[in-house]
Amino acid sequence: MGGPLHAAAQAGDVPRLRSALRAGAAVDARDAHGRTPLHVATFARRRDAIRALAAAGADLGALEHDRYDAVTIAAVADDEETLALLLALGASAKLVTSRYDGTALIAAAHLGHDGVVRQLIAAGAPLDHVNNLHWTAAIEAVVLGDGGPRHQATLKALVAAGANLALADREGRTPLQLARARGLREMVHILEAASPAR
């Protein structure tokens, strides 16, 4: 566990957080998992603490030991309010994160967090980043999703934003081919409408 600054961030105790900073606590101090107080505050959805840490100069793009930044943490948690705050404070939607060399957008697409996906797209997240599994956000929405309404909405958002649907996995399969193979009829319709020649 980290020191008093991490504890204050976890609790969302802004007066205690400011007091720890005044006493000389390092704003980007790391705990045993490589997490800064900002990571901890983001996990705990402590938005006032996030504001205070950002005002104190916290590194909004810091990566913890699993290579998650605060934006990816909020994206995976489907925490649209915290994500919006982080982006408004200047955090980037473009970082390469996680052990898969992915992005927050890929993680959110995998989970079908369609509102998060739309926010990240609006913030300039790279639509066509390919992770070390050789998957894009569109591929993950198809391969790792359940084909339900939120994954469909995620795929629609990616298509509407101009994601490259010709990018294929390691076996050369496009999102459309993968959707057909999984029998995801609604996703097939979305992809066929976007790339009728395929």
C-alpha positions in Angstrom: 0.0 0.0 0.0 1.2 3.5 -0.7 1.6 6.3 1.9 -0.8 9.0 3.2 -1.3 10.5 -0.3 -2.6 7.1 -1.7 -4.8 6.7 1.3 -6.3 10.2 0.9 -6.8 9.6 -2.8 -8.6 6.3 -2.1 -10.9 7.9 0.4 -11.4 11.0 -1.7 -10.3 13.1 1.3 -9.2 16.3 -0.5 -8.1 18.2 2.7 -6.0 15.3 3.8 -4.6 14.9 0.3 -3.6 18.6 0.2 -2.1 18.4 3.6 0.0 15.4 2.5 1.2 17.4 -0.5 2.1 20.4 1.6 4.0 18.1 3.9 6.2 17.0 1.0 4.5 13.9 -0.4 5.4 13.3 -4.0 2.3 13.8 -6.2 3.4 10.8 -8.4 4.6 8.5 -5.6 4.2 4.8 -6.4 2.8 2.0 -4.3 3.8 -1.7 -4.5 1.7 -2.1 -7.7 3.3 1.0 -9.4 0.1 3.0 -8.9 0.2 6.7 -8.3 -2.4 8.5 -6.2 -4.1 9.4 -9.5 -4.5 5.7 -10.4 -6.0 5.0 -7.0 -8.4 8.0 -7.1 -9.5 6.9 -10.6 -10.1 3.3 -9.5 -12.1 4.6 -6.5 -14.1 7.1 -8.7 -12.9 10.0 -6.4 -13.3 12.8 -8.9 -12.6 15.7 -6.4 -9.3 13.9 -5.6 -8.5 13.6 -9.3 -9.1 17.4 -9.7 -6.8 18.2 -6.7 -4.1 15.8 -7.9 -4.2 17.3 -11.5 -4.0 20.8 -10.0 -0.9 19.7 -8.1 0.8 18.5 -11.3 0.1 14.8 -11.3 1.2 12.9 -14.4 -2.1 12.2 -16.1 -0.4 9.7 -18.4 1.5 7.6 -15.8 1.4 3.8 -16.3 1.2 1.4 -13.4 2.8 -2.1 -13.4 0.1 -3.6 -15.6 0.7 -0.6 -17.9 -2.7 1.0 -17.4 -3.1 4.7 -17.3 -6.0 6.6 -15.6 -7.9 6.9 -18.9 -7.7 3.1 -19.5 -8.7 2.4 -15.9 -11.8 4.6 -16.3 -12.6 3.1 -19.7 -12.4 -0.5 -18.4 -14.6 0.4 -15.5 -17.2 1.9 -17.8 -16.9 5.1 -15.8 -18.0 7.7 -18.3 -18.1 10.6 -15.7 -14.5 10.0 -14.5 -13.3 9.5 -18.1 -14.9 12.8 -19.1 -13.1 14.6 -16.2 -9.7 13.1 -17.1 -10.0 14.1 -20.7 -11.2 17.6 -19.7 -8.1 17.9 -17.5 -5.9 17.0 -20.4 -5.3 13.3 -20.2 -4.7 11.6 -23.5 -6.9 9.0 -25.2 -4.0 8.1 -27.5 -1.6 6.2 -25.2 -0.4 2.7 -25.8 -1.4 0.8 -22.6 -1.7 -2.7 -21.1 0.4 -5.8 -21.5 -1.3 -6.2 -24.9 0.2 -2.9 -26.3 -3.4 -1.8 -26.8 -5.3 1.4 -26.1 -8.2 2.5 -23.9 -10.4 2.3 -27.0 -9.5 -1.3 -27.7 -10.2 -2.2 -24.1 -13.5 -0.4 -24.1 -14.5 -2.0 -27.5 -13.7 -5.4 -26.1 -16.1 -4.8 -23.2 -18.8 -3.2 -25.2 -18.6 0.1 -23.3 -20.2 2.1 -26.1 -20.5 5.4 -24.3 -16.9 5.2 -23.3 -16.0 4.3 -26.9 -17.8 7.4 -28.2 -16.0 9.6 -25.7 -12.6 8.2 -26.7 -13.3 8.6 -30.4 -14.3 12.2 -29.8 -11.0 12.7 -27.9 -8.9 11.5 -30.8 -8.2 7.9 -29.8 -6.5 6.0 -32.6 -9.2 4.1 -34.4 -6.9 1.6 -36.2 -4.3 0.8 -33.6 -3.3 -2.9 -33.8 -2.3 -4.5 -30.5 0.1 -7.4 -30.0 -2.6 -9.9 -30.6 -3.0 -8.3 -34.0 -6.5 -7.0 -33.2 -8.0 -3.6 -33.6 -10.9 -2.1 -31.6 -13.3 -3.3 -34.4 -11.9 -6.8 -34.3 -12.1 -7.0 -30.5 -15.7 -5.8 -30.5 -16.5 -8.7 -32.7 -14.2 -11.4 -31.4 -14.5 -10.7 -27.6 -18.0 -9.2 -27.5 -21.3 -11.0 -27.0 -22.9 -9.6 -30.1 -25.5 -7.8 -28.0 -26.8 -4.3 -28.1 -23.8 -2.6 -26.5 -21.2 -4.3 -28.6 -23.4 -3.5 -31.7 -23.5 0.2 -30.6 -19.7 0.0 -30.1 -19.2 -1.3 -33.6 -21.5 1.3 -35.1 -19.6 4.0 -33.4 -16.3 2.7 -34.8 -17.7 2.3 -38.2 -19.3 5.8 -38.2 -15.9 7.3 -37.1 -14.2 5.7 -40.1 -12.4 2.7 -38.6 -10.5 0.7 -41.2 -12.6 -2.4 -41.6 -10.1 -4.0 -44.0 -7.5 -4.5 -41.3 -7.3 -8.2 -40.5 -6.2 -10.5 -37.7 -3.1 -12.7 -37.9 -5.1 -15.3 -40.0 -6.1 -12.6 -42.4 -9.7 -12.4 -41.2 -11.5 -9.1 -41.3 -14.1 -8.0 -38.8 -16.9 -9.0 -41.3 -15.4 -12.4 -41.8 -15.0 -12.9 -38.0 -18.6 -11.7 -37.4 -19.9 -14.2 -40.0 -17.8 -17.0 -38.5 -19.4 -16.3 -35.1 -22.9 -16.0 -36.4 -23.3 -12.5 -35.1 -26.0 -11.4 -37.6 -26.6 -7.9 -36.4 -22.8 -7.2 -36.5 -22.7 -8.8 -40.0 -25.4 -6.3 -41.1 -23.5 -3.4 -39.7 -20.3 -4.4 -41.4 -21.9 -5.3 -44.7 -23.6 -1.9 -44.8 -20.2 -0.3 -44.2 -18.3 -2.3 -46.7 -20.8 -3.7 -49.3 -18.0 -4.9 -51.6 -16.8 -7.4 -48.9 
